[in-house]
Amino acid sequence: MGVAVGLGLSEEELREKFREAGKRLHPDAGGAEGDFAALREAYALLSSPGQRLRLWLELRGASGEIRGSIDTGLMDLFSEVGSATQRAEALIRKREDAKSALAKALLEHETHSCREAVAALISNVEGKIAAECADFPEFEKAAEIDTELAWQHVRSLTFLEKWKTSLRSCFARLA
């Protein structure tokens, strides 16, 4: 993709580099299908802060454990995400089972309320992801990597990114 090896990549920078490389590597532009598939894979890897940190650590020989504990604050958030997801899934099923326009209309207020709750949680999760990424510059300039702390961030980001994907899916299906 032509990006420097580092943790401080912005989403905008990644998208721009992907577009530039895609113009060269896309099969419709004369590129090979395998090269374009590799580009998509690289973009997916680099656009995930957790995977990007994990790769950065592995490139420096800083081995660690992907499985392990996460911060207790994230466990509290997990229970909120779980409750909101269950509520959304139950409402989605109710809406699918509603046969008449009246039955569907009666669910609109609940749907709107649920979408607002899910949107607020998405925002909360995105804030937690940003907070985890705020330590990236410190990792990059440290003479010696605090591997335990860095791998704790990898674990936290892995969960947060999964929750964000799950919540976004629920939000879209509540539309």
Secondary structure, DSSP 8 states (H G I E B T S, - for coil): ----SSS---HHHHHHHHHHHHHHHSGGGT--HHHHHHHHHHHHHHT-HHHHHHHHHHHTT----SSS---HHHHHHHHHHHHHHHHHHHHHHHHHH--SHHHHHHTHHHHHHHHHHHHHHHHHHHHHHHHHHTTHHHHHH-SS--HHHHHHHHHHHHHHHHHHHHHHHHHHHT-
